[in-house]
Amino acid sequence: MAQAEGTYDEAQIRAEYADLTRELIARGLQVSTMESATSGQIASLITDTEGASAVLRGAYVTYCNEAKVKCGVPAEVIREHTVYSTQTAEAMAQACRRSYAANIGIGVTGTMGNVDPANPAASTPGEVYF
C-alpha cells in the first residue's frame, strides 16, 4: 500500500528521532519536555537512542492544567489564552527548560482528536501547539 504524501510510518518517525538525538549529542545540547497532548511520547522517542541520557535532562507529562501550573506554567497564561494555545505551549517549554537547566525546552499542548470535556469551548480536535 502506498503511503500518502506528508504521512509518516512508525519506522520513519523513530529513525528521525534517532537522527535528532544523535545530532543533539554531537552538539552537546540538552533538552527537556513538558508534554500534554503527546503524553510523553517525544521524551520516549528521544530515549530510544543509545546515549540519550547525555541529551534528555528530564520530562514532564502534565495532562491537567493544575499539573502545568505546579511545574511552572503561569496560571494567568492558561486563563488568558486557554490551555490550547501557542502561548501555553511556549510557557510549558520555558518552564521545563528552566526547571531542568536544559538548552532546549519543548512544550506541547492540544487535542489530538477529541473534545476535552473540561475545556470544551477551547478545544478543537486535531489542533496541537508546540
DSSP file (Angstrom, degrees, kcal/mol; ACC not computed):
  #  RESIDUE AA STRUCTURE BP1 BP2  ACC     N-H-->O    O-->H-N    N-H-->O    O-->H-N    TCO  KAPPA ALPHA  PHI   PSI    X-CA   Y-CA   Z-CA
    1    1 A M              0   0    0      0, 0.0     2,-0.1     0, 0.0     0, 0.0   0.000 360.0 360.0 360.0 132.8    0.0    0.0    0.0
    2    2 A A        -     0   0    0      1,-0.1     2,-0.4     0, 0.0     0, 0.0  -0.444 360.0-124.3 -74.3 145.3    1.4    3.4   -1.0
    3    3 A Q        -     0   0    0     -2,-0.1     3,-0.1     4,-0.1    -1,-0.1  -0.770  27.2-115.3 -91.7 132.6    1.9    6.0    1.8
    4    4 A A    >   -     0   0    0     -2,-0.4     3,-1.8     1,-0.1    -1,-0.1  -0.343  39.6 -94.1 -65.4 145.1    0.2    9.3    1.4
    5    5 A E  T 3  S+     0   0    0      1,-0.3    -1,-0.1    -2,-0.0     3,-0.1  -0.361 111.6  23.2 -60.3 136.3    2.4   12.3    0.9
    6    6 A G  T 3  S+     0   0    0      1,-0.3     2,-0.3    -3,-0.1    -1,-0.3   0.457  99.5 111.2  86.0   1.5    3.1   14.1    4.2
    7    7 A T    <   -     0   0    0     -3,-1.8     2,-0.4    -4,-0.0    -1,-0.3  -0.744  52.0-150.8-105.9 159.5    2.4   11.0    6.3
    8    8 A Y        -     0   0    0     -2,-0.3     2,-0.3    -3,-0.1    -4,-0.1  -0.934   5.3-140.9-127.6 147.5    4.9    9.0    8.3
    9    9 A D     >  -     0   0    0     -2,-0.4     4,-2.2     1,-0.1     3,-0.2  -0.677  35.5-104.2 -99.9 166.9    5.2    5.4    9.4
   10   10 A E  H  > S+     0   0    0     -2,-0.3     4,-2.7     1,-0.2     5,-0.2   0.880 119.4  52.8 -58.8 -41.9    6.5    4.4   12.8
   11   11 A A  H  > S+     0   0    0      1,-0.2     4,-2.2     2,-0.2    -1,-0.2   0.897 110.1  48.8 -62.7 -39.5    9.9    3.3   11.5
   12   12 A Q  H  > S+     0   0    0     -3,-0.2     4,-2.2     2,-0.2    -1,-0.2   0.914 111.4  49.2 -66.7 -42.4   10.4    6.6    9.8
   13   13 A I  H  X S+     0   0    0     -4,-2.2     4,-2.3     1,-0.2    -2,-0.2   0.936 112.2  48.1 -62.0 -46.6    9.4    8.6   12.9
   14   14 A R  H  X S+     0   0    0     -4,-2.7     4,-2.2     1,-0.2    -1,-0.2   0.891 111.1  51.3 -62.1 -39.4   11.8    6.5   15.1
   15   15 A A  H  X S+     0   0    0     -4,-2.2     4,-2.3    -5,-0.2    -1,-0.2   0.898 109.7  49.5 -64.9 -40.3   14.6    7.0   12.6
   16   16 A E  H  X S+     0   0    0     -4,-2.2     4,-2.4     2,-0.2    -2,-0.2   0.890 111.1  48.9 -67.8 -38.6   14.1   10.8   12.5
   17   17 A Y  H  X S+     0   0    0     -4,-2.3     4,-2.8     2,-0.2    -1,-0.2   0.883 109.9  52.4 -66.8 -37.3   14.1   10.9   16.3
   18   18 A A  H  X S+     0   0    0     -4,-2.2     4,-2.5     2,-0.2    -2,-0.2   0.925 110.5  47.8 -63.1 -43.3   17.3    8.8   16.4
   19   19 A D  H  X S+     0   0    0     -4,-2.3     4,-2.1     2,-0.2    -2,-0.2   0.924 113.0  48.6 -61.6 -44.5   19.0   11.3   14.0
   20   20 A L  H  X S+     0   0    0     -4,-2.4     4,-2.4     2,-0.2    -2,-0.2   0.922 111.3  49.4 -61.2 -45.5   17.8   14.2   16.0
   21   21 A T  H  X S+     0   0    0     -4,-2.8     4,-2.3     1,-0.2    -2,-0.2   0.913 110.9  49.2 -63.2 -43.4   19.1   12.7   19.3
   22   22 A R  H  X S+     0   0    0     -4,-2.5     4,-2.5     1,-0.2    -1,-0.2   0.878 110.3  51.9 -63.1 -36.9   22.5   11.9   17.7
   23   23 A E  H  X S+     0   0    0     -4,-2.1     4,-1.8     2,-0.2    -2,-0.2   0.906 109.3  49.2 -65.9 -41.5   22.7   15.5   16.4
   24   24 A L  H  X>S+     0   0    0     -4,-2.4     5,-2.4     2,-0.2     4,-0.7   0.906 111.6  49.6 -63.1 -41.0   21.9   16.9   19.9
   25   25 A I  H ><5S+     0   0    0     -4,-2.3     3,-1.0     1,-0.2    -2,-0.2   0.939 110.1  50.7 -60.9 -47.3   24.6   14.6   21.4
   26   26 A A  H 3<5S+     0   0    0     -4,-2.5    -1,-0.2     1,-0.3    -2,-0.2   0.838 113.7  44.8 -60.9 -34.1   27.1   15.8   18.8
   27   27 A R  H 3<5S-     0   0    0     -4,-1.8    -1,-0.3    -5,-0.1    -2,-0.2   0.506 109.5-122.4 -89.2  -5.1   26.4   19.4   19.6
   28   28 A G  T <<5 +     0   0    0     -3,-1.0     2,-0.3    -4,-0.7    -3,-0.2   0.833  60.2 148.4  68.7  32.5   26.4   18.9   23.3
   29   29 A L      < -     0   0    0     -5,-2.4     2,-0.4    -6,-0.2    -1,-0.2  -0.759  35.9-149.1-103.1 147.1   22.9   20.2   23.8
   30   30 A Q        -     0   0    0     -2,-0.3    74,-2.0    71,-0.1    73,-1.0  -0.880  11.8-164.4-114.1 148.0   20.4   19.1   26.4
   31   31 A V  E     -ab  56 104A   0     24,-2.9    26,-2.8    -2,-0.4    27,-0.7  -0.925   7.4-171.8-129.6 151.8   16.6   19.0   26.0
   32   32 A S  E     -ab  58 105A   0     72,-1.9    74,-2.1    -2,-0.3     2,-0.4  -0.961  11.8-151.3-136.7 156.9   13.6   18.8   28.3
   33   33 A T  E     -ab  59 106A   0     25,-1.4    27,-2.5    -2,-0.3     2,-0.4  -0.955  17.3-167.7-130.9 149.7    9.9   18.4   27.6
   34   34 A M  E     -ab  60 107A   0     72,-2.8    74,-2.1    -2,-0.4     2,-0.4  -0.928  29.5-177.7-129.0 108.0    6.6   19.3   29.1
   35   35 A E  E     +ab  61 108A   0     25,-2.8    27,-2.1    -2,-0.4    74,-0.1  -0.872  26.0 154.2-116.3 139.0    4.0   17.3   27.2
   36   36 A S  S >  S+     0   0    0     72,-1.6     3,-1.3    -2,-0.4    73,-0.2   0.601  82.0  34.3-118.0 -71.0    0.3   17.1   27.4
   37   37 A A  T 3  S+     0   0    0     71,-0.5    75,-0.1     1,-0.3    72,-0.1   0.811 123.2  47.0 -59.9 -32.3   -1.3   16.0   24.1
   38   38 A T  T >  S-     0   0    0     70,-0.2     3,-2.3    74,-0.0    -1,-0.3   0.480  95.8-143.4 -92.5  -3.2    1.6   13.7   23.3
   39   39 A S  T <  S-     0   0    0     -3,-1.3    22,-0.1     1,-0.3    -2,-0.1   0.765  70.2 -47.6  49.7  35.9    1.7   12.1   26.8
   40   40 A G  T 3> S+     0   0    0     20,-0.2     4,-2.3     3,-0.0    -1,-0.3   0.518 102.0 128.1  89.5   4.8    5.4   11.8   27.0
   41   41 A Q  H <> S+     0   0    0     -3,-2.3     4,-2.5     2,-0.2     5,-0.2   0.842  70.4  54.9 -65.9 -32.9    5.9   10.3   23.5
   42   42 A I  H  > S+     0   0    0      2,-0.2     4,-2.2     1,-0.2    -1,-0.2   0.960 111.0  44.4 -64.9 -49.2    8.6   12.8   22.5
   43   43 A A  H  > S+     0   0    0      1,-0.2     4,-2.2     2,-0.2    -2,-0.2   0.905 113.3  52.5 -59.7 -41.1   10.7   12.1   25.5
   44   44 A S  H  < S+     0   0    0     -4,-2.3     4,-0.5     1,-0.2    -1,-0.2   0.912 109.0  48.7 -61.9 -43.4   10.2    8.4   25.0
   45   45 A L  H >< S+     0   0    0     -4,-2.5     3,-0.8     1,-0.2     4,-0.2   0.872 109.6  52.6 -67.0 -36.2   11.3    8.6   21.3
   46   46 A I  H >< S+     0   0    0     -4,-2.2     3,-1.5     1,-0.2    -1,-0.2   0.922 106.8  53.0 -62.5 -43.1   14.4   10.5   22.3
   47   47 A T  T 3< S+     0   0    0     -4,-2.2    -1,-0.2     1,-0.3    -2,-0.2   0.526  88.2  79.8 -76.5  -3.0   15.4    7.9   24.9
   48   48 A D  T <  S+     0   0    0     -3,-0.8     2,-0.4    -4,-0.5    -1,-0.3   0.645  81.3  82.5 -71.9 -13.7   15.1    5.1   22.3
   49   49 A T  S X  S-     0   0    0     -3,-1.5     3,-1.8    -4,-0.2   -30,-0.0  -0.778  91.7-109.1 -98.5 133.5   18.6    6.2   21.0
   50   50 A E  T 3  S+     0   0    0     -2,-0.4    -2,-0.1     1,-0.3    -1,-0.1  -0.325 105.3  26.2 -57.3 135.5   21.7    5.0   22.8
   51   51 A G  T >  S+     0   0    0     -4,-0.1     3,-2.0   -26,-0.0     4,-0.3   0.450  77.8 131.6  90.2   1.9   23.4    7.8   24.6
   52   52 A A  G X>  +     0   0    0     -3,-1.8     4,-2.9     1,-0.3     3,-1.8   0.708  57.1  75.5 -62.7 -19.6   20.2    9.8   25.1
   53   53 A S  G 34 S+     0   0    0      1,-0.3    -1,-0.3     2,-0.2    -3,-0.1   0.748  89.9  58.6 -65.2 -19.8   21.0   10.3   28.8
   54   54 A A  G <4 S+     0   0    0     -3,-2.0    -1,-0.3     1,-0.1    -2,-0.2   0.629 117.4  32.5 -77.1 -13.5   23.5   12.9   27.7
   55   55 A V  T <4 S+     0   0    0     -3,-1.8   -24,-2.9    -4,-0.3     2,-0.8   0.817 101.7  70.7-111.3 -49.4   20.7   14.8   26.0
   56   56 A L  E  <  +a   31   0A   0     -4,-2.9   -24,-0.2   -26,-0.2    -1,-0.2  -0.660  49.3 178.9 -84.6 110.2   17.4   14.4   27.9
   57   57 A R  E     -     0   0A   0    -26,-2.8     2,-0.3    -2,-0.8   -25,-0.2   0.830  62.8 -53.1 -77.3 -33.6   17.6   16.3   31.2
   58   58 A G  E     -a   32   0A   0    -27,-0.7   -25,-1.4     2,-0.0     2,-0.3  -0.920  49.6-135.5 168.8 169.0   14.1   15.4   32.2
   59   59 A A  E     -a   33   0A   0     -2,-0.3     2,-0.4   -27,-0.2   -25,-0.2  -0.998   3.0-153.5-149.1 147.7   10.4   15.4   31.1
   60   60 A Y  E     -a   34   0A   0    -27,-2.5   -25,-2.8    -2,-0.3     2,-0.6  -0.956   5.5-157.4-117.9 140.6    7.0   16.2   32.5
   61   61 A V  E     +a   35   0A   0     -2,-0.4     2,-0.7   -27,-0.2   -25,-0.2  -0.961  20.2 176.1-111.3 108.5    3.7   14.8   31.4
   62   62 A T        +     0   0    0    -27,-2.1     6,-0.1    -2,-0.6   -25,-0.1  -0.740  10.5 162.6-118.3  80.9    1.2   17.4   32.5
   63   63 A Y        +     0   0    0     -2,-0.7     2,-0.3   -27,-0.1    -1,-0.2   0.800  62.1  52.2 -74.9 -29.2   -2.1   16.3   31.3
   64   64 A C  S  > S-     0   0    0      1,-0.1     4,-1.6   -28,-0.0     3,-0.4  -0.740  86.8-117.7-107.5 159.3   -4.2   18.6   33.5
   65   65 A N  H  > S+     0   0    0     -2,-0.3     4,-2.3     1,-0.2     5,-0.2   0.873 112.4  58.9 -60.7 -38.9   -3.9   22.3   34.0
   66   66 A E  H  > S+     0   0    0      1,-0.2     4,-2.5     2,-0.2    -1,-0.2   0.880 104.2  51.4 -60.2 -38.1   -3.0   22.0   37.7
   67   67 A A  H  > S+     0   0    0     -3,-0.4     4,-1.5     2,-0.2    -1,-0.2   0.902 107.9  52.0 -65.6 -40.8    0.0   19.9   36.8
   68   68 A K  H  <>S+     0   0    0     -4,-1.6     5,-2.5     1,-0.2     3,-0.2   0.936 111.7  46.6 -59.4 -46.1    1.2   22.5   34.3
   69   69 A V  H ><5S+     0   0    0     -4,-2.3     3,-1.8     1,-0.2    -2,-0.2   0.919 109.4  53.6 -64.4 -43.9    0.9   25.2   36.9
   70   70 A K  H 3<5S+     0   0    0     -4,-2.5    -1,-0.2     1,-0.3    -2,-0.2   0.799 108.0  52.7 -60.3 -27.9    2.7   23.1   39.5
   71   71 A C  T 3<5S-     0   0    0     -4,-1.5    -1,-0.3    -3,-0.2    -2,-0.2   0.339 133.9 -83.9 -93.3   7.2    5.5   22.7   37.0
   72   72 A G  T < 5S+     0   0    0     -3,-1.8    -3,-0.2     1,-0.3    -2,-0.1   0.461  80.9 136.1 113.7   0.6    5.9   26.4   36.4
   73   73 A V      < -     0   0    0     -5,-2.5    -1,-0.3    -6,-0.2     2,-0.1  -0.707  61.5-114.8 -79.9 125.3    3.4   27.5   33.8
   74   74 A P    >>  -     0   0    0      0, 0.0     4,-1.2     0, 0.0     3,-1.2  -0.398  14.7-139.7 -62.0 128.9    1.8   30.7   35.0
   75   75 A A  H 3> S+     0   0    0      1,-0.3     4,-2.7     2,-0.2     5,-0.2   0.840 101.2  62.3 -57.5 -34.2   -1.9   30.2   35.7
   76   76 A E  H 3> S+     0   0    0      1,-0.2     4,-2.7     2,-0.2    -1,-0.3   0.809  97.4  56.9 -66.1 -27.6   -2.7   33.5   34.1
   77   77 A V  H <> S+     0   0    0     -3,-1.2     4,-2.7     2,-0.2     5,-0.3   0.942 111.3  42.5 -65.2 -46.4   -1.3   32.3   30.7
   78   78 A I  H  X S+     0   0    0     -4,-1.2     4,-2.1     2,-0.2    -2,-0.2   0.924 116.6  48.5 -65.1 -43.7   -3.8   29.4   30.7
   79   79 A R  H  < S+     0   0    0     -4,-2.7    -2,-0.2     1,-0.2    -1,-0.2   0.916 118.6  39.1 -61.7 -44.4   -6.6   31.7   32.0
   80   80 A E  H  < S+     0   0    0     -4,-2.7    -2,-0.2    -5,-0.2    -1,-0.2   0.881 133.9  19.4 -76.6 -39.1   -5.9   34.4   29.4
   81   81 A H  H  < S-     0   0    0     -4,-2.7    -3,-0.2    -5,-0.2    -2,-0.2   0.495 106.0-117.4-112.1  -5.9   -5.1   32.2   26.3
   82   82 A T     <  -     0   0    0     -4,-2.1     6,-0.3    -5,-0.3    -1,-0.1   0.144  33.1 -84.6  76.5 161.8   -6.6   28.8   27.3
   83   83 A V  S    S+     0   0    0      1,-0.2     2,-1.1     5,-0.1    -1,-0.1   0.762 122.5  67.3 -67.8 -24.3   -4.6   25.6   27.7
   84   84 A Y  S    S+     0   0    0     -6,-0.1     2,-0.3     4,-0.1    -1,-0.2  -0.673  83.5 100.0-100.3  79.9   -4.9   25.1   23.9
   85   85 A S  S  > S-     0   0    0     -2,-1.1     4,-2.0    -3,-0.1     5,-0.1  -0.989  80.1-114.1-156.7 158.8   -2.7   27.9   22.7
   86   86 A T  H  > S+     0   0    0     -2,-0.3     4,-2.6     1,-0.2     5,-0.2   0.876 116.4  57.5 -61.1 -38.7    0.7   28.8   21.4
   87   87 A Q  H  > S+     0   0    0      1,-0.2     4,-2.3     2,-0.2    -1,-0.2   0.896 106.9  46.9 -63.0 -40.7    1.2   30.9   24.5
   88   88 A T  H  > S+     0   0    0     -6,-0.3     4,-2.4     2,-0.2    -1,-0.2   0.916 111.6  50.8 -67.7 -42.0    0.6   28.0   26.8
   89   89 A A  H  X S+     0   0    0     -4,-2.0     4,-2.3     1,-0.2    -2,-0.2   0.912 111.4  48.7 -60.6 -41.8    2.9   25.8   24.7
   90   90 A E  H  X S+     0   0    0     -4,-2.6     4,-2.5     2,-0.2    -1,-0.2   0.911 110.9  49.8 -64.6 -41.7    5.7   28.4   24.9
   91   91 A A  H  X S+     0   0    0     -4,-2.3     4,-2.4     1,-0.2    -2,-0.2   0.877 110.1  51.5 -64.6 -36.7    5.2   28.8   28.7
   92   92 A M  H  X S+     0   0    0     -4,-2.4     4,-2.3     2,-0.2     5,-0.3   0.923 110.5  48.5 -63.8 -44.5    5.4   25.0   29.0
   93   93 A A  H  X S+     0   0    0     -4,-2.3     4,-2.0     1,-0.2    -2,-0.2   0.913 113.4  46.8 -62.7 -43.6    8.7   25.0   27.0
   94   94 A Q  H  X S+     0   0    0     -4,-2.5     4,-2.4     1,-0.2     5,-0.2   0.906 111.5  51.5 -65.4 -41.5   10.2   27.8   29.1
   95   95 A A  H  X S+     0   0    0     -4,-2.4     4,-2.6     1,-0.2    -2,-0.2   0.921 113.2  42.6 -65.2 -44.8    9.1   26.2   32.4
   96   96 A C  H  X S+     0   0    0     -4,-2.3     4,-2.1     2,-0.2     6,-0.2   0.874 112.8  53.5 -72.5 -34.1   10.7   22.8   31.7
   97   97 A R  H  X>S+     0   0    0     -4,-2.0     5,-2.0    -5,-0.3     4,-0.6   0.940 114.4  42.2 -61.7 -45.9   13.9   24.3   30.2
   98   98 A R  H ><5S+     0   0    0     -4,-2.4     3,-0.9     3,-0.2    -2,-0.2   0.942 113.2  52.4 -64.0 -48.1   14.3   26.4   33.4
   99   99 A S  H 3<5S+     0   0    0     -4,-2.6    -1,-0.2     1,-0.3    -2,-0.2   0.868 120.7  31.8 -58.4 -40.8   13.4   23.6   35.7
  100  100 A Y  H 3<5S-     0   0    0     -4,-2.1    -1,-0.3    -5,-0.2    -2,-0.2   0.361 103.4-124.3-101.0   4.4   15.9   21.1   34.2
  101  101 A A  T <<5 +     0   0    0     -3,-0.9     2,-0.2    -4,-0.6    -3,-0.2   0.916  56.5 158.6  51.1  47.9   18.6   23.7   33.2
  102  102 A A      < -     0   0    0     -5,-2.0   -71,-0.2    -6,-0.2    -1,-0.2  -0.594  52.4-130.8 -97.3 160.3   18.4   22.5   29.6
  103  103 A N  S    S+     0   0    0    -73,-1.0     2,-0.4    -2,-0.2   -72,-0.2   0.825  95.7  35.9 -73.8 -33.2   19.4   24.3   26.4
  104  104 A I  E     -b   31   0A   0    -74,-2.0   -72,-1.9    -7,-0.1     2,-0.4  -0.974  65.1-166.6-128.8 133.5   16.1   23.5   24.8
  105  105 A G  E     -b   32   0A   0     -2,-0.4     2,-0.5   -74,-0.2   -72,-0.2  -0.967   6.3-160.7-116.7 137.5   12.6   23.2   26.2
  106  106 A I  E     -b   33   0A   0    -74,-2.1   -72,-2.8    -2,-0.4     2,-0.4  -0.977   7.2-174.1-119.2 123.5    9.7   21.6   24.3
  107  107 A G  E     -b   34   0A   0     23,-0.5     2,-0.4    -2,-0.5   -72,-0.2  -0.964   3.1-177.7-117.1 133.9    6.1   22.3   25.2
  108  108 A V  E     +b   35   0A   0    -74,-2.1   -72,-1.6    -2,-0.4   -71,-0.5  -0.990  10.8 154.6-135.8 126.2    3.2   20.5   23.6
  109  109 A T  E     +C  129   0B   0     20,-2.2    20,-3.9    -2,-0.4     2,-0.3  -0.972  22.4  88.6-143.3 157.8   -0.5   21.0   24.2
  110  110 A G  E     -C  128   0B   0     -2,-0.3     2,-0.5    18,-0.3    18,-0.2  -0.898  68.7 -74.0 146.8-173.6   -3.6   20.5   22.2
  111  111 A T        -     0   0    0     16,-2.2    15,-1.9    13,-0.4    16,-0.3  -0.984  25.9-159.1-122.6 126.9   -6.2   17.9   21.4
  112  112 A M  S    S-     0   0    0     -2,-0.5    -1,-0.1    13,-0.2    16,-0.1   0.912  79.7 -34.7 -72.6 -43.3   -5.4   15.0   19.1
  113  113 A G  S    S+     0   0    0     12,-0.2     2,-0.3     1,-0.1    -1,-0.1   0.382 114.6  76.7-161.9   3.9   -8.9   14.1   18.1
  114  114 A N  S    S-     0   0    0     10,-0.1     2,-0.5     0, 0.0    12,-0.2  -0.865  74.1-112.5-124.4 156.7  -11.3   14.6   20.9
  115  115 A V        -     0   0    0     -2,-0.3     9,-0.1    10,-0.1     6,-0.1  -0.756  36.4-123.2 -82.8 132.6  -13.1   17.5   22.5
  116  116 A D    >   -     0   0    0     -2,-0.5     3,-1.1     3,-0.3     7,-0.2  -0.682  13.8-153.0 -77.4 115.5  -11.8   18.0   26.1
  117  117 A P  T 3  S+     0   0    0      0, 0.0    -1,-0.2     0, 0.0     4,-0.1   0.770  96.3  53.3 -63.9 -23.4  -14.8   17.8   28.4
  118  118 A A  T 3  S+     0   0    0      1,-0.2    -2,-0.0     2,-0.1    -3,-0.0   0.699 126.1  22.8 -80.5 -19.4  -13.0   20.0   30.9
  119  119 A N  S X> S+     0   0    0     -3,-1.1     4,-1.4     1,-0.1     3,-0.7  -0.335  73.5 152.1-139.8  53.9  -12.4   22.7   28.2
  120  120 A P  T 34 S+     0   0    0      0, 0.0     3,-0.1     0, 0.0    -4,-0.1   0.846  74.0  50.8 -62.1 -36.2  -15.0   22.1   25.5
  121  121 A A  T 34 S+     0   0    0      1,-0.2    -2,-0.0    -4,-0.1    -6,-0.0   0.797 115.6  42.5 -71.2 -26.7  -15.1   25.8   24.3
  122  122 A A  T <4 S+     0   0    0     -3,-0.7     2,-0.5    -6,-0.2    -1,-0.2   0.650  96.8  87.7 -94.4 -16.9  -11.3   25.9   23.9
  123  123 A S     <  -     0   0    0     -4,-1.4    -8,-0.0    -7,-0.2   -41,-0.0  -0.725  46.6-177.6 -97.5 131.3  -10.6   22.6   22.4
  124  124 A T    >   -     0   0    0     -2,-0.5     3,-2.2     3,-0.2   -13,-0.4  -0.973  36.9-115.1-119.7 112.8  -10.6   21.9   18.7
  125  125 A P  T 3  S+     0   0    0      0, 0.0   -13,-0.2     0, 0.0   -12,-0.2  -0.185  98.9  19.5 -51.5 130.9   -9.9   18.3   17.8
  126  126 A G  T 3  S+     0   0    0    -15,-1.9     2,-0.6     1,-0.3   -14,-0.2   0.339  89.8 123.4  92.5  -5.9   -6.7   17.9   15.9
  127  127 A E    <   +     0   0    0     -3,-2.2   -16,-2.2   -16,-0.3     2,-0.4  -0.804  34.5 175.8 -92.1 122.1   -5.1   21.3   16.9
  128  128 A V  E     -C  110   0B   0     -2,-0.6     2,-0.4   -18,-0.2   -18,-0.3  -0.978  14.5-154.5-128.5 139.1   -1.7   20.9   18.6
  129  129 A Y  E      C  109   0B   0    -20,-3.9   -20,-2.2    -2,-0.4   -92,-0.1  -0.941 360.0 360.0-118.7 133.8    0.6   23.6   19.7
  130  130 A F              0   0    0     -2,-0.4   -23,-0.5   -22,-0.2    -1,-0.1   0.307 360.0 360.0-118.0 360.0    4.4   23.4   20.1
